[in-house]
Amino acid sequence: MTVRFAGIELANPVIAASGTFGYGIEFEEIVGLEKIGAFVTKGLSLEPMAGNEAPRIVQTAAGMLNAIGLQNIGVAEFIEKKLPLLKRYPKALCIVNVFGYKVEDYIAVIERLNDAEGIAAYELNVSCPNVHEGGMTFGADPGALEYLVARAKNAAKRPLIVKLSPNVTSVAQMARIAALSGADAISLVNTFLGMAIDAETRQPTIRNVTGGLSGPAIKPIALRMVYEAARAVAIPILGMGGIVTAEDAVEFMLAGATAVQVGTASYADPRAVERLVSGLTSWCKSHNVERVSSLTGGLTIPWQG
């Protein structure tokens, strides 16, 4: 079940996604942190962020809409109070999601993290649709993405994963830019920009008006984007978007993902990520798959020759 990803060996290809798993330590009594491939922290900014005003989450058909707004404790408090607690689990891999309003913010967070122990990699968040500055601005602008990734790669002492936005014309183009600018890997997709309206009150159901759509509803589009990105770049891909079952994970790997992230499913089942590890292991055994890594890029299209 082991896979190699951006120079890191994962015990299995199932990773808890950013924004749905706290800072990892909050799940220690719920999920075996050393049983999953890795976990990604909430997005960390240079200073603490309060996030958007409530209401900021609403259920939708086969998914949910959120506008949390990257609420977080800030990088200094994470290093001081959260990271030391993770030493209880030396085999657990922590990937830190990094966010900033400006390029300098991203670099400052990375530089603070460089000196901290217990971090496996950085995930550069250039794709959050729920903040009014930064975030998706970088992910949707080719020039801005190129500059940010190059600066971040130069500053980072650990592998750099770039989390791409699906709210672009061509995800393959943005994947190529990230790769050429020095990214060690990419992760996709983040949430799709959407909205919900209360027909009775004639008002948006989220205070932010718009939010990020996630869950099983986005899986077919996310799968297509992972497939397109995998054909455009040679660096490894973390696939995500509506993964609930082992079969979902297999589909993303067949489309080209080396590993997968599980996010929204954790809201319905806090043990979802660990359950998926067991499910994927069983699936491989029942289908005579000796190495799960062999699934990556294994999609066949016989009618194309």
C-alpha positions in Angstrom: 0.0 0.0 0.0 3.0 2.3 0.1 3.5 5.0 -2.5 6.2 7.5 -3.3 5.1 11.1 -3.6 7.4 14.0 -4.2 10.2 12.2 -2.5 8.1 11.2 0.5 7.1 7.6 1.2 3.4 7.3 2.3 2.2 4.2 4.1 -0.8 4.3 1.9 -2.2 6.8 -0.7 -5.1 8.2 1.5 -4.6 11.7 2.9 -6.9 13.8 5.1 -7.6 17.0 3.2 -7.0 20.6 4.4 -9.8 22.3 6.1 -11.6 19.2 7.3 -9.0 17.7 9.7 -8.1 20.6 11.9 -4.4 20.6 12.6 -4.3 16.8 12.9 -4.0 16.5 16.6 -7.7 17.2 17.1 -8.5 13.9 15.5 -6.1 11.8 17.6 -8.9 10.1 19.5 -11.0 9.5 16.4 -8.5 8.4 13.7 -5.3 6.5 13.9 -3.0 9.3 12.6 -0.3 6.8 11.8 -2.7 4.6 9.9 -3.4 7.1 7.1 -0.9 8.2 4.5 -0.8 11.8 5.8 -2.9 14.7 6.8 -3.0 18.3 5.6 -3.5 21.1 8.2 -6.0 23.9 7.9 -4.6 26.7 5.8 -2.1 28.7 7.9 -1.5 32.4 7.4 1.1 34.7 8.8 -1.4 36.2 11.3 -4.5 34.5 12.9 -7.6 34.9 10.8 -11.2 34.9 12.1 -12.7 33.8 8.8 -16.1 34.9 7.4 -19.2 35.7 9.3 -21.9 33.0 9.9 -23.8 31.5 8.3 -21.0 30.0 6.3 -21.9 26.4 5.6 -25.0 24.9 4.0 -25.9 21.4 2.7 -26.6 21.1 -1.0 -27.6 18.2 -3.2 -24.9 15.5 -2.9 -22.5 18.0 -1.2 -22.1 21.2 0.7 -21.3 24.8 0.2 -18.8 26.5 2.6 -17.4 30.0 3.0 -15.3 29.4 6.1 -12.8 32.0 4.9 -9.6 30.2 6.0 -10.1 30.7 9.8 -6.9 29.7 11.5 -4.7 30.3 14.5 -1.7 31.6 12.5 1.7 30.1 11.9 3.3 31.1 15.2 0.7 29.5 17.4 0.7 26.4 15.2 4.4 26.0 15.7 4.2 26.7 19.4 1.1 24.8 20.5 0.0 22.3 17.8 3.1 20.9 16.3 4.7 19.7 19.5 1.7 17.6 20.3 2.1 15.7 17.1 5.4 14.3 18.4 3.3 11.6 20.1 2.9 10.1 16.6 6.3 10.0 15.0 5.1 8.0 12.0 2.3 10.4 11.2 3.0 12.7 8.2 2.0 16.3 8.5 1.6 18.5 5.4 1.1 22.1 6.1 -1.3 24.1 3.9 0.1 27.7 3.4 -2.0 30.7 2.6 -1.3 34.4 2.1 -2.8 37.6 0.8 0.4 38.6 -0.9 3.4 36.7 -2.2 5.4 38.1 0.8 2.9 36.5 3.2 3.3 33.1 1.7 7.1 33.3 1.8 7.0 34.5 5.4 4.9 31.6 6.5 7.2 29.1 4.7 10.3 30.6 6.2 8.7 30.3 9.7 7.9 26.7 9.1 11.3 25.8 7.6 12.8 25.9 11.1 10.1 23.7 12.7 10.4 20.0 13.0 7.8 17.4 12.2 6.6 18.7 8.8 6.8 16.6 5.7 5.8 19.1 3.0 4.0 22.3 2.2 0.8 22.6 0.2 0.6 26.1 -1.3 -3.1 27.2 -1.3 -3.6 29.3 -4.5 -7.2 28.2 -4.9 -9.5 29.2 -2.0 -12.6 30.9 -3.4 -13.8 32.2 0.0 -11.5 35.1 0.7 -11.7 38.5 -1.0 -8.0 38.8 -1.7 -5.2 36.4 -2.5 -6.1 32.7 -2.8 -7.9 32.1 -6.0 -6.4 35.3 -7.5 -3.0 33.6 -7.8 -4.6 30.3 -9.0 -6.5 32.0 -11.8 -3.7 34.2 -13.1 -0.9 32.4 -15.0 1.7 35.1 -14.4 0.9 35.5 -10.7 1.0 31.7 -10.3 4.3 31.4 -12.0 5.9 34.1 -9.8 4.4 32.8 -6.5 5.4 29.2 -7.1 9.0 30.1 -8.1 9.4 32.3 -5.0 7.9 29.7 -2.8 10.0 26.9 -4.2 13.1 29.0 -3.7 12.2 29.6 0.0 11.0 26.1 0.9 13.3 23.6 2.5 10.7 20.9 2.0 8.7 19.5 -1.0 6.3 22.0 -2.4 2.8 20.9 -3.4 0.7 23.5 -5.3 -3.1 23.2 -4.7 -4.7 24.3 -8.0 -8.1 26.0 -8.5 -10.7 24.3 -10.7 -12.2 27.8 -11.4 -10.0 28.3 -14.4 -10.4 27.9 -18.2 -7.6 25.2 -18.5 -6.4 23.3 -15.4 -3.8 21.6 -17.6 -2.3 25.0 -18.4 -2.1 25.9 -14.7 -0.6 22.5 -13.9 2.1 23.0 -16.5 2.9 26.5 -15.1 3.2 25.1 -11.6 5.5 22.3 -12.7 7.7 24.6 -14.8 7.9 27.0 -11.9 9.4 24.4 -9.6 6.4 22.6 -7.9 7.3 19.1 -6.7 3.7 18.1 -7.0 0.2 19.5 -7.5 -3.1 18.8 -5.7 -6.5 19.3 -7.3 -9.2 20.1 -7.2 -10.2 22.6 -4.6 -13.9 23.6 -4.3 -15.9 25.1 -7.2 -17.3 28.6 -6.7 -21.1 28.4 -6.2 -24.0 29.8 -4.3 -27.3 28.9 -2.7 -30.5 31.0 -2.3 -33.4 30.6 0.2 -36.5 30.9 -2.0 -38.6 31.9 1.0 -36.5 34.8 2.3 -35.1 35.6 -1.2 -31.7 35.9 0.4 -28.4 34.0 0.0 -28.1 31.2 2.5 -24.4 32.1 3.1 -23.4 35.5 4.5 -20.5 35.6 2.0 -23.1 35.1 -0.8 -20.9 32.7 -2.6 -18.9 29.7 -1.4 -17.0 26.6 -2.3 -19.0 23.6 -3.5 -17.6 20.2 -2.5 -18.7 16.6 -2.0 -19.8 13.8 -4.4 -21.6 16.4 -6.6 -18.2 17.6 -7.9 -16.5 14.2 -8.4 -17.1 13.8 -12.2 -15.6 17.2 -12.9 -12.7 16.7 -10.5 -11.9 13.4 -12.0 -11.8 14.9 -15.5 -9.5 17.7 -14.3 -7.1 15.2 -12.6 -7.0 13.3 -15.9 -6.2 16.4 -17.9 -3.5 17.6 -15.5 -1.9 14.1 -15.4 -1.6 14.2 -19.2 0.0 17.7 -19.0 2.7 17.2 -16.3 5.2 14.6 -15.1 5.1 15.6 -11.5 2.9 13.6 -9.1 -0.7 14.6 -8.4 -2.9 14.5 -5.3 -6.5 13.9 -6.5 -9.5 15.0 -4.6 -13.2 16.0 -5.0 -16.1 14.0 -3.7 -14.1 10.9 -2.7 -16.2 8.7 -0.3 -15.6 5.1 -1.3 -12.6 2.9 -2.1 -13.8 2.8 -5.7 -13.7 6.6 -5.8 -10.1 6.6 -4.8 -9.3 3.9 -7.4 -10.9 6.0 -10.1 -8.8 9.1 -9.2 -5.6 7.0 -9.3 -6.5 5.4 -12.6 -7.0 9.0 -13.9 -3.4 9.8 -12.9 -3.3 10.6 -9.2 -0.5 9.1 -7.1 -2.5 9.6 -3.9 -5.8 11.1 -2.9 -7.2 13.5 -0.4 -10.5 13.0 1.5 -12.3 16.1 2.7 -16.1 16.6 2.8 -16.6 12.9 3.7 -15.1 13.6 7.1 -18.1 15.9 7.9 -20.5 13.0 7.6 -18.1 10.4 9.1 -15.1 11.7 11.1 -13.5 8.3 10.6 -13.9 8.4 6.8 -10.2 8.7 6.0 -9.2 5.7 8.1 -12.2 3.7 6.8 -11.1 4.5 3.2 -7.6 3.1 3.9 -9.2 -0.2 5.0 -11.6 -0.2 2.0 -8.8 0.5 -0.5 -6.7 -2.3 1.0 -9.6 -4.7 0.7 -10.3 -3.6 -2.9 -6.7 -4.2 -3.9 -6.8 -7.7 -2.4 -10.1 -8.6 -4.0 -8.8 -7.4 -7.4 -5.4 -9.0 -7.2 -3.6 -5.7 -7.2 -0.2 -6.4 -5.6 0.9 -2.8 -5.4 -1.5 0.1 -5.1 0.9 2.4 -6.9 0.3 0.3 -10.1 -3.1 1.9 -10.4 -1.8 5.3 -11.1 -2.4 6.3 -14.7 -3.9 2.8 -15.4 -7.0 4.1 -17.3 -7.5 2.3 -20.6 -9.5 3.7 -23.5 -9.7 0.7 -25.9 -11.6 2.5 -28.6 -8.8 5.0 -29.0 -6.4 2.2 -29.9 
